[in-house]
């Protein structure tokens, strides 16, 4: 079967893993594994760890190869705005919010985007992290067929209702 004959529902490409420079591997493992619930699939001493959800080889790599004991990038500079972790169900986002609260991790913003609900926060190295779930696809478009995407603040506690 040639590429032109592929069903339209198959995506031609997708975003793969993210590789983050961190200053302290153990501190970052406490966040990504301990709070966000990713599982370590491979570790290279105190230099790097590969983490994933649900048996994948790795969704995130955290490493100190060029950043051990480093500091976060200065404000108003270019770079990664945030990495995004999408949960299959709203209950996954709710569970993540509970773990964040229990760990005392601050939420920078909670936003209803129309197509999704998102929590924005920072990892220990001040990398931006978005945790979200997509609403059902039939709710993504309005009656005119326009994408129902916006930016409305929401109360994160609403996830617990």
C-alpha positions as CSV (number, residue, x, y, z in Angstrom):
1,X,0.0,0.0,0.0
2,X,1.5,3.4,-1.0
3,X,1.3,6.4,1.3
4,X,-1.4,8.1,-0.9
5,X,-3.8,5.2,-0.2
6,X,-3.5,5.5,3.6
7,X,-6.9,6.2,5.4
8,X,-7.4,9.8,6.3
9,X,-7.7,9.0,10.0
10,X,-4.0,7.9,10.1
11,X,-1.8,10.8,11.0
12,X,1.3,11.3,8.7
13,X,3.4,12.3,11.7
14,X,3.2,13.0,15.4
15,X,5.2,14.7,18.0
16,X,7.5,12.2,19.7
17,X,9.4,12.5,22.9
18,X,10.8,15.6,24.6
19,X,14.4,15.7,26.0
20,X,14.8,18.2,28.8
21,X,18.1,19.5,30.3
22,X,17.8,19.5,34.1
23,X,20.1,20.6,36.8
24,X,19.5,17.7,39.2
25,X,18.4,14.3,38.1
26,X,17.1,13.1,41.4
27,X,15.0,16.2,42.0
28,X,13.5,15.9,38.5
29,X,12.8,12.2,39.0
30,X,10.9,13.1,42.1
31,X,8.7,15.4,40.0
32,X,8.2,13.4,36.8
33,X,8.1,10.0,38.3
34,X,7.0,10.7,41.9
35,X,4.3,13.4,41.2
36,X,3.4,13.0,37.5
37,X,3.5,9.2,37.5
38,X,5.8,8.4,34.6
39,X,7.8,5.2,34.9
40,X,11.5,5.0,34.4
41,X,12.3,2.8,31.4
42,X,16.0,3.3,31.4
43,X,18.5,5.1,33.6
44,X,22.1,6.1,32.9
45,X,23.6,6.6,36.3
46,X,23.1,10.2,37.6
47,X,23.2,11.6,34.1
48,X,19.9,10.7,32.5
49,X,16.6,8.9,32.9
50,X,14.0,7.9,30.2
51,X,10.4,7.9,31.4
52,X,7.2,6.8,29.8
53,X,3.5,6.2,30.4
54,X,2.0,2.8,29.6
55,X,4.9,0.8,28.3
56,X,6.3,3.1,25.6
57,X,10.1,3.3,25.4
58,X,10.1,7.0,26.5
59,X,7.9,10.0,26.4
60,X,10.4,12.2,28.2
61,X,14.2,12.1,28.8
62,X,15.6,14.2,31.5
63,X,19.4,14.6,31.5
64,X,22.2,16.6,33.0
65,X,24.6,16.1,30.1
66,X,24.9,19.9,29.5
67,X,23.1,21.3,32.5
68,X,24.2,19.7,35.8
69,X,23.8,22.3,38.6
70,X,22.7,24.8,35.9
71,X,20.2,27.6,36.3
72,X,16.9,28.1,34.4
73,X,16.9,30.3,31.3
74,X,16.4,34.0,31.9
75,X,13.0,35.5,31.4
76,X,12.2,36.9,28.0
77,X,14.5,34.6,26.1
78,X,13.6,32.0,23.5
79,X,13.2,28.3,24.1
80,X,10.6,25.8,25.0
81,X,7.4,27.4,26.3
82,X,6.1,24.1,27.7
83,X,5.8,20.4,27.2
84,X,2.2,19.0,27.2
85,X,1.0,15.8,28.7
86,X,-2.5,14.8,27.5
87,X,-4.6,12.4,29.6
88,X,-7.1,10.1,27.9
89,X,-9.9,11.0,30.3
90,X,-10.7,13.9,32.6
91,X,-10.3,11.6,35.5
92,X,-6.5,11.4,34.7
93,X,-6.2,15.1,34.8
94,X,-8.2,15.1,38.1
95,X,-5.8,12.5,39.6
96,X,-2.8,14.5,38.5
97,X,-4.2,17.7,40.1
98,X,-4.7,15.7,43.4
99,X,-1.0,14.6,43.3
100,X,0.1,18.2,42.5
101,X,-1.9,19.5,45.5
102,X,-0.5,16.8,47.8
103,X,3.1,17.6,46.7
104,X,2.5,21.4,47.2
105,X,3.2,22.2,43.6
106,X,1.8,25.6,42.5
107,X,-0.5,25.8,39.5
108,X,0.4,28.8,37.3
109,X,-2.9,28.8,35.5
110,X,-6.0,26.6,34.8
111,X,-7.7,27.2,31.5
112,X,-10.7,26.0,29.7
113,X,-9.8,26.1,26.0
114,X,-13.1,24.9,24.6
115,X,-11.4,21.8,23.1
116,X,-9.7,21.0,26.3
117,X,-9.1,21.8,30.0
118,X,-5.5,22.5,31.0
119,X,-3.4,23.0,34.1
120,X,-0.1,25.0,33.6
121,X,2.8,24.6,36.1
122,X,6.6,24.5,36.3
123,X,8.9,21.6,36.9
124,X,11.8,22.0,39.4
125,X,14.0,23.6,36.7
126,X,11.2,26.0,35.7
127,X,10.4,24.2,32.5
128,X,6.8,24.9,31.6
129,X,4.4,21.8,31.8
130,X,0.8,21.7,30.6
131,X,-1.4,18.8,31.8
132,X,-4.6,18.5,29.9
133,X,-7.4,16.3,28.6
134,X,-9.2,16.8,25.3
135,X,-13.0,17.1,25.4
136,X,-14.9,14.8,23.1
137,X,-14.2,15.6,19.4
138,X,-17.9,16.4,18.7
139,X,-17.5,19.4,21.0
140,X,-14.5,20.9,19.2
141,X,-16.5,22.8,16.6
142,X,-19.4,25.2,16.8
143,X,-22.5,25.2,14.6
144,X,-20.6,27.1,11.8
145,X,-17.8,24.5,11.8
146,X,-15.3,26.8,13.4
147,X,-12.9,25.4,15.9
148,X,-14.3,26.1,19.4
149,X,-10.9,27.1,20.9
150,X,-10.5,29.9,23.4
151,X,-8.8,30.8,26.6
152,X,-11.1,31.1,29.6
153,X,-9.7,30.9,33.1
154,X,-11.1,28.1,35.2
155,X,-10.8,27.2,38.8
156,X,-8.6,24.1,39.1
157,X,-10.7,22.8,42.0
158,X,-13.6,22.4,39.5
159,X,-11.7,19.2,38.4
160,X,-12.6,17.7,41.7
161,X,-16.4,18.2,41.3
